[in-house]
Amino acid sequence: MKAILADQQGTTLEREQHQNNTKKLYLESYGCQMNFSDSEIVASIMNKEGYNTTDSLKEADLVLVNTCSIRDKAEQTVRKRLEKFNAVKEDNPKMKVGVLGCMAERLKSKFLEEEKIVDLVVGPDAYKDLPKLVKEVEDGRNAVNVILSKEETYGDVQPVRLQSNGVSAFVSITRGCDNMCTFCVVPFTRGRERSRDPRSIINEVSDLADKGYKEITLLGQNVDSYLWYGGGLKKDFRKASEMQKATAVGFSGLLDMVAKAQPRMRIRFSTSNPQDMTLDVIRTMAKHKNICNYIHLPVQSGSDRILKKMNRLHTRQEYMELIDNIRSIIPECGISQDMIAGFPSETEEDHQDTLTLMEYVKYDFGFMFAYSERPGTVAGKKMQDDVPQEVKKRRLQEIIALQREHSHYRTKSHLGNTEEVLIEKTSKKSDEHWAGRNSQNTMVVFPKQNYQVGDLVNVKIKDCTTATLIGDAIEKAE
C-alpha cells in the first residue's frame, strides 16, 4: 500500500505503507544526503515493527529526528525541534522521542541525563537495534546505542522511500570516512570507511528501476574510495589474497556495472574527494550516456597553507590539474564546490587564493559557509578560532558574490542549447511549469504542455537566471 501525499511545491509524493501496521512514526532529517538516505533505512526497519510513517506530529507514537553535527546552526535547529516535540509530548505522554545520527554520539549524555529531552539515542551504525531500544523505552528505561561498527553497511535493508516523487532515489554505497579533515566530525560520528557489496547495490538499483524510478544518486562520504573485494573494508586490502585483489571492484568499476545494468536510468554520485578521484572514474563517466555530466568536488580552500592545516591531502595545483582533466575528458561537465571561509589562521592572502581558484574553475554552483568550530575535531581541540566573526562574514559574502557571477556565467553558456531534462516536480514559482534537472544538475523550468513527472524531455533553453534555465519543451527524449 502507498500513501499519496503532496509537498509544498505541489509535487505528488508516494510513501510506502503497510495496511496491518497500527503505530505511527514521525521522522525528520537534517544535514547531508546520507542522513536522508539513513532515514529511509530507519523507516524500513521500523516498518517491520508495525510502524507506518506519518506527517502528523500529534498522532505519532514515535518521533525520531535524524541529526547533523557538521555546523553549529544545524545543531541549534535540532534543539529547537526537540523543544517542539516535547511540548507536543505533554499532551501525548505515550509519545516517545529519539535522536538519531551524528549528534547522537556526541551529545548522548546531555540529551538523556542532563537535559532529559529525549527517550532514546541511536548512532548511525545502530539502527538495526532500534526495535530493542524502543522496547526498553516502553519498559520505562532510557535507551542508547552509539557504538560504531566496522562492518555495518545496511546492504541487506531495502529502504522505504520517504517523501519520494517516484522519480529519483538515493542509493548508499559506502559508510563512514577515513579522511581525517581537521574541521570535520564525520570520522568520529560515522566511523571508519567501509564499502557495500556491489551485488546488493545493483539489486537495489534494479528494484528501483522495476518500480519506475528514472534516476539514482550513489551516495557516500567519499564515493571515489569505494573498494570491494569480498570484505568491504579498505584498510584490510593489504591483507587480501591475490585473487581477491584481482577481482576487486573500485568506484569506476562500480559505476560501469550500474550503468550497464540499467542503461535507461540516469546515474549521479556524491560526494567526491579530490585526492581519490581517478582518471578511470572520469573516463567511465564519459563512456556512458546515462551517467550525468556533473561532479560535486569539494575543495574547502584555495590556499595550500590552509589546505595543509585542514589535512586535505591534495594541493591547489593538484586540484587544478584534476579540473583540467575533467574539462578535457568531459568538456560539458558541471562542477560544484564546498568552501569554508575563515578557517583558523586564514589570512587575506589565503582568502585571495580561494577567490583566484574560483576564478580558475568557475564552478556551476557551490555550498559556502563560515567556519564554525566543532567539538571533538582536531581543529576544535588544537587550533584557535582566531578569525573575527565580522571578517568571516565579509569573506563569505565575497565568496558568495563571486560564485553568483560564475553561476550566471555557466547558466548563460546553455542558452540556445537543446538539453535533456528529467521532470521532477511542479515549479516552485508557477503551477503551469515543470521543473527538472539537466545532466549538469542545473534546474530547468518549462511550460507543462502534455508531459508528466518522470518524463525525459528535450528542452530548448531560451533564458536563464543565476541558478535556473528557462526553456520550451520540444519532444520526449528517446
Residue, then its C-alpha position, 0 to 999 in steps of 0.5 A: m500500500k502507498a500513501i499519496l501525499a503532496d509537498q509544498q511545491g505541489t509535487t505528488l509524493e508516494r510513501e510506502q505503507h503497510q495496511n496491518n501496521t497500527k503505530k505511527l512514526y514521525l521522522e525528520s532529517y537534517g544535514c547531508q544526503m546520507n542522513f536522508s538516505d539513513s532515514e529511509i533505512v530507519a523507516s524500513i526497519m521500523n516498518k517491520e515493527g508495525y510502524n507506518t510513517t506519518d506527517s502528523l506530529k500529534e498522532a505519532d507514537l514515535v518521533l525520531v529526528n535524524t541529526c547533523s553535527i557538521r555546523d553549529k546552526a544545524e545543531q541549534t535547529v535540532r534543539k529547537r525541534l526537540e523543544k517542539f516535540n516535547a511540548v507536543k509530548e505533554d499532551n501525548p505522554k505515550m509519545k516517545v522521542g529519539v535522536l538519531g545520527c551524528m549528534a547522537e554520539r556526541l551529545k548522548s549524555k546531555f540529551l538523556e541525563e542532563e537535559k532529559i529531552v529525549d527517550l532514546v539515542v541511536g548512532p548511525d551504525a545502530y539502527k538495526d537495534l532500534p526495535k530493542l531500544v524502543k522496547e526498553v523505552e516502553d519498559g520505562r528505561n532510557a535507551v542508547n546505542v552509539i557504538l560504531s561498527k566496522e562492518e555495518t553497511y545496511g546492504d541487506v535493508q531495502p529502504v522505504r522511500l520517504q517523501s519520494n516523487g517516484v522519480s529519483a532515489f538515493v542509493s548508499i554505497t559506502r559508510g563512514c570516512d577515513n579522511m581525517c579533515t581537521f574541521c570535520v566530525v564525520p570520522f568520529t560520528r560515522g566511523r571508519e570507511r567501509s564499502r557495500d557489496p556491489r551485488s546488493i547495490i545493483n539489486e537495489v538499483s534494479d528494484l528501483a528501476d522495476k518500480g519506475y524510478k528514472e534516476i539514482t544518486l550513489l551516495g557516500q562520504n567519499v564515493d571515489s574510495y569505494l573498494w570491494y573485494g569480498g570484505g568491504l573494508k579498505k584498510d584490510f586490502r593489504k591483507a587480501s589474497e591475490m585473487q581477491k585483489a584481482t577481482a576487486v571492484g573500485f568506484s569506476g568499476l562500480l559505476d560501469m556495472v550500474a550503468k550497464a545494468q540499467p542503461r535507461m536510468r540516469i546515474r549521479f554520485s556524491t560526494s567526491n574527494p579530490q585526492d581519490m578521484t581517478l582518471d578511470v572514474i572520469r573516463t567511465m563517466a564519459k563512456h556512458k550516456n546515462i551517467c550525468n555530466y556533473i561532479h560535486l568536488p569539494v575543495q574547502s580552500g584555495s590556499d595550500r597553507i590552509l589546505k595543509k592545516m585542514n589535512r586535505l591531502h591534495t594541493r591547489q595545483e593538484y586540484m587544478e590539474l584534476i579540473d583540467n582533466i575533467r574539462s578535457i575528458i568531459p568538456e560539458c561537465g558541471i562542477s560544484q564546490d564546498m568552501i569554508a571561509g575563515f578557517p583558523s589562521e586564514t589570512e587575506e592572502d589565503h582568502q585571495d587564493t580561494l577567490t583566484l581558484m574560483e576564478y580558475v574553475k568557475y564552478d556551476f554552483g557551490f555550498m559556502f559557509a563560515y567556519s564554525e568550530r566543532p567539538g571533538t575535531v582536531a581543529g576544535k581541540k588544537m587550533q584557535d578560532d582566531v578569525p573575527q566573526e565580522v571578517k568571516k562574514r565579509r569573506l563569505q559574502e565575497i565568496i558568495a558574490l563571486q560564485r553568483e557571477h560564475s553561476h550566471y556565467r555557466t547558466k548563460s553558456h546553455l542558452g540556445n542549447t537543446e538539453e535533456v531534462l528529467i521532470e521532477k516536480t511542479s515549479k516552485k514559482s508557477d503551477e503551469h511549469w515543470a521543473g527538472r534537472n539537466s545532466q549538469n544538475t542545473m534546474v530547468v523550468f518549462p511550460k507543462q504542455n502534455y508531459q508528466v513527472g518522470d518524463l525525459v524531455n528535450v528542452k530548448i533553453k531560451d533564458c536563464t537566471t543565476a541558478t535556473l534555465i528557462g526553456d520550451a519543451i520540444e519532444k520526449a527524449e528517446 
